[in-house]
Amino acid sequence: MWAASAASYTSWARRGSVAFDGSTGFLKSKQSAVNTLGDYTVSAWVKINSALGTTALCQGTTQHQAFYLSYDKPSQAWMFQTTTTNDENSDFPTAEGDTNTAPIGTWTHLVATYRAPVAGDSSTGVMALYQNGALMGTDTNRSPQYDSSLPLTIGGCVNSASAATPYLAFPGSVADVHVYPRTLTATEVGALH
C-alpha cells in the first residue's frame, strides 16, 4: 500500500490505524488484491467520524467497484456491496449491517465474505457481512465483476489506477485490513474479532 494523497498514520486507539480526511486522502495497492470472481474475504476495523455515505474499503472496476465496504447514510449502517455489470445498468447486491446501532465515532470490526457462483448450486454466489463477529446480512450476486488492473483502495474509491483523488472519500480511520482468497467460515470470522 502507498498513500496516494493526504492520510495520517496513528499508533494510538487501534494499532496501525490510518486517519483519512474525507476529501483527498486514501491508500491504494499497486494492483488488485483479490480476484473477486472467486471466493474471497475482506476484513478491517473502521471508525467513521460523520454520517456521510462513504466508503472505507473497495476494489475497482472502470465504472463501479467489484466490492465496497461502506457506510450507508439512509440506513445508518455499514454495508457490503457488489456490482453485477460494469456499466450504468448494474444492480448493486447489498448485505446490510446492524441498523439498530449508530456506528459514528465507534470502532467496528467488519468482515465481508463472498462465495463464488457454481453452476447448478444455488447456495453459491452468496455475500455476507459480519459486524463485530456476528452475521448481520446476506445477499446474492451470481455475476460478480473484476478488473485485475485496478487497485484495492482504503479511504475511498477509484475507477482508474492513476487517480489522484478518491470518490466516496472516507472521513474516519481504518486499521488492520486483511484480504483472503477464500471464504472464511463463521467460526474463523469470529476468531478475527
N, C-alpha and C positions, 0 to 999 in steps of 0.2 A: 504494500500500500504506500502511496505517497500523497501528500497534501497538494491538491490542485489549486487551492486558494486558502483564504484565512480559516484556520482551525487551530485551536489551542489544546495541548495535551495537559492533563492534570494527573497527579498521583494520589489525590485525596478522594474521599467519597467512594469511589469504585476504582480499584487499581487499573491504571492504563486507560482511563476514560478520555474521550476527546469531546470538547465542547464546540458546538457549531453556532454560528451567528444567525442562522435562519435567513441568510441572504446570499452570501458568496462562498462560504466555507464548505468544503466537502473533501472526502478522500476517495481515491479510486485505485483499483488494481490495474496492472498492466494489460490484463486480458480477462476474459470471463473466468469466474471462479468455479463454476459448476455447470455441467451440461443439463439444462432444465428440460430436456426431452426424456431424461432418465429419472430414476429415483434420486431424491436429494432431501437434505435437512439444512436449515439455516437457524442459528440461534444468536441472540445478543441481549445484553442488558441495555435498556433505553430509559431515558428520562426526558420528557418534553416540558418546556417551560411556559408555553402558551397554547391556547386551544385552537390553533390553526390546523387545517387539514394538510399535513406534511408527511414526508417520508424519511424514515431513519435509515433504511437499507433497501437496495434494489439492484437488479441486474438488467441491463438494457437490451432493447431492440431498437431499430431505427425509427419506429413510430410510437412505441409504448415502452413497457418493461416486461421482461419474462416473468418477474415477480416483484412485488412491493411488500415491505413491512412498514405500515403507515399508521398514522393516527387519523381516524375518520371523524371529522368535526360534527356532521349531522347526528351520528350515533354516539358520539363522545366515547369512542372505544378504539382499541388497537384493531388492526385487520391485516390479514394475509391475502393479497390479491394477485391474480394471474391474468393473462390475456389469451384469447383464443385465435386471434389472427393479428397480423402485423399491418393493419390498415384501419381506416375510420369505422369499419363495420364490426370491430372486435366486441365481443362480450367480455365482461370482467368478473369471472367467478371469484367470490369473496368468502373467506372464513372469518367471521366476526369474533372479536374478543368480548370481554366482560363489559356489558353496558351499564352495570349497576355500581361500578366504582369509577370515580373521576381520577384518571391517571396523571393529571397535571402536577408536575413537581415531585413525582414519586418514581423511584427506580422500579422498573418492571422487567421481569425476565420473559422474553418471547422466544418461542420455538415454532418454526413453520416446517411442516413435513409434507412431502409430495411423493405419491406412488405412481409411477408412470403407467399409462394405459397399456393393457394387454388385450389383444383381440379376443372377444368371446368371454372376457372376465369382467363383469360389471363391478367387482369390488376394487378395481384399479382406476387410476385417474383421480384418486381422492387426495384432496389437500386438507390439512388440519392446522389449526392454530392452538397452541398451548400458552397459557399465561400463568406465570409463577408455578409451573409444574402441572397445572390442571388443564385438561382439554376444554376449550371454550367453544369452538365452532368448526364446522367442516363444510366443504363444498366439493364439486366435481368439475374437473377440466380434462376432457379427453382429447383436446387439441392444443397442447402446450406449445409455446414459442421459444426459440433460442437463436441467438446470434453470437457466434464464437468470437467475433471481433470487438464486442462491446464489453466494458468492464463491470465488475461489481463496484457499486458506489455506496458510501456511507455518508449521511448528512444531506442527501438529496439525490436526484436522478439526472441522467444524461442520455441523449439519443445519438451521441457522436463521441468517439474515443478522444477527439481533440477538444471537446467542450471545456471552456474555461470557467463557466458558472453553471450551477445546477438549476433545475426547476423542482418545485415542491421542496425547497430548501428547509432543513430541519432546525428549529430553534430549541436546541437542547443538547444532551450528551448521550454518547453511545460508548459501550465498553464490551470487551470480551466477545468479539464476533467470531463465530465458528461456522464453517461450511463443510458438510459431509456429503459424499457422493452415494448416499444410501438413505433409506427412510428409517429413522430411528424408531424404536418401539416406545410405547408409553412408559415402560419401566426405565428405559435409557433416558428419555426426556426428563423424567422425574429426578434422575441422578444428576443431570446437568444443573438443575435448580438448586 
